[in-house]
């Protein structure tokens, strides 16, 4: 019985290094599958995806990241509210870029975006929320399709001071 269990685990772990196929079917729908398309389908993209590659984000998160990237604008002087904003994003498992306003050019960039240099400011896609506003942040993230809670094993993002 134990050998059967071990053999099953080996087979399951081998599928983590499987291939993913992407093609457009006859009705115009894009199909993603771990099995090859039927017949002689044209335009098939085949990729190797290893589970240990570090890119183990759920599909919904990857999709939201592509359409609605998240940037958190912070100020080195406003550490408490910036930390709370960062913690909110990390609690939901949101991959984000943190832009710390260090130079006059950084401040001007934020002024062009929202009209002033109020921090923290969250940008999700083209939408923004000024100040530490958990309800506003959550609303923007929900509308963009981000998860409400962090997936198991997710690592915190941001805090890099870019």
C-alpha positions in Angstrom: 0.0 0.0 0.0 2.8 2.4 0.9 4.6 1.7 -2.4 1.4 2.5 -4.3 1.1 5.8 -2.4 4.7 6.7 -3.2 4.3 5.9 -6.9 1.1 8.0 -7.0 3.0 11.0 -5.4 5.8 10.6 -8.0 3.3 10.7 -10.8 1.5 13.7 -9.5 4.7 15.6 -8.9 5.8 14.9 -12.4 2.8 16.7 -13.8 4.0 19.9 -12.1 6.5 20.1 -14.9 4.0 19.6 -17.7 3.4 21.5 -20.8 0.7 24.0 -21.4 -0.9 24.5 -24.8 -2.7 27.6 -26.0 -4.8 27.8 -29.2 -7.8 29.4 -30.7 -10.7 27.0 -31.5 -13.0 27.1 -34.5 -15.5 29.4 -32.7 -12.8 32.0 -31.9 -12.3 31.1 -28.2 -8.8 31.0 -26.7 -8.2 27.6 -25.1 -5.6 26.7 -22.5 -5.0 23.1 -21.8 -2.4 20.6 -20.5 -3.3 18.3 -23.4 -2.5 19.0 -27.1 -5.4 20.3 -29.2 -7.4 17.9 -31.3 -6.5 17.4 -35.0 -4.2 19.7 -36.9 -5.0 22.9 -35.1 -3.0 25.9 -36.4 -1.2 28.5 -34.2 -0.6 26.3 -31.2 1.7 27.8 -28.6 3.4 25.3 -26.3 5.2 26.3 -23.1 7.1 24.5 -20.4 5.9 25.4 -17.0 7.8 24.2 -14.0 6.1 24.5 -10.6 9.4 25.5 -9.0 9.9 28.4 -11.4 8.8 30.9 -8.7 5.9 32.1 -10.9 3.2 30.2 -9.1 0.6 32.9 -9.0 -3.0 31.9 -9.6 -4.3 32.5 -13.1 -6.8 35.2 -11.8 -4.0 37.1 -10.2 -1.8 37.0 -13.4 -4.8 38.1 -15.5 -5.5 41.0 -13.1 -1.8 42.0 -13.1 -1.8 42.2 -16.8 -4.9 44.3 -17.1 -4.7 46.3 -13.9 -1.1 46.6 -12.5 -0.9 48.0 -8.9 1.4 50.8 -7.8 1.5 52.1 -4.3 3.0 55.6 -4.0 4.5 56.3 -0.6 6.7 58.9 1.2 9.7 58.0 3.4 8.3 60.5 6.0 4.8 58.9 6.1 5.9 55.5 7.3 2.9 54.4 9.5 0.2 54.9 6.8 2.5 53.6 4.1 3.0 50.4 6.1 -0.7 50.0 6.7 -1.4 50.4 2.9 1.4 47.9 2.2 0.1 45.5 4.8 -3.4 45.7 3.2 -2.1 44.8 -0.2 0.1 41.9 1.2 -2.9 40.5 3.2 -4.7 40.1 -0.1 -1.6 38.7 -1.9 -1.5 41.5 -4.3 1.7 41.8 -6.4 2.5 45.5 -6.5 5.2 48.0 -7.2 6.0 50.6 -4.5 7.1 54.0 -5.7 8.7 56.0 -2.8 8.6 59.7 -3.5 12.3 60.5 -3.1 12.9 63.2 -5.8 11.1 66.2 -7.1 10.6 64.2 -10.3 8.8 61.5 -8.3 6.5 64.1 -6.7 5.7 65.6 -10.1 4.8 62.2 -11.5 2.3 61.8 -8.7 0.9 65.3 -9.2 0.3 64.6 -12.8 -1.5 61.4 -11.8 -3.8 62.7 -9.1 -3.4 66.5 -9.1 -1.3 66.7 -5.9 1.3 64.7 -3.9 -1.0 63.0 -1.3 0.4 59.8 0.0 -0.2 56.9 0.3 -1.9 56.7 -3.1 -2.9 53.5 -4.7 -3.1 53.1 -8.5 -4.9 50.1 -9.9 -4.8 50.1 -13.7 -5.8 53.7 -14.5 -7.9 54.3 -11.3 -6.5 55.8 -8.1 -7.4 56.1 -4.5 -5.8 58.9 -2.4 -4.8 58.5 1.2 -5.1 55.4 3.4 -8.6 54.3 2.5 -9.1 50.6 3.0 -12.6 50.5 1.6 -11.4 52.5 -1.5 -8.4 50.2 -2.0 -10.5 47.0 -1.6 -13.1 48.3 -4.0 -10.5 49.0 -6.7 -8.9 45.7 -6.2 -12.2 43.8 -6.2 -13.2 45.5 -9.5 -9.9 44.6 -11.0 -10.4 40.9 -10.1 -7.7 40.5 -7.5 -8.3 37.9 -4.7 -9.8 39.0 -1.4 -7.2 37.0 0.6 -3.6 35.9 -0.1 -3.1 32.4 -1.5 -1.4 30.0 0.8 2.4 30.5 0.7 2.3 33.9 -1.0 5.2 36.2 -0.2 4.9 39.9 0.6 5.4 42.4 -2.3 6.5 46.0 -2.4 8.7 47.7 0.1 11.5 47.9 -2.4 11.5 51.7 -2.5 11.7 51.9 -6.3 
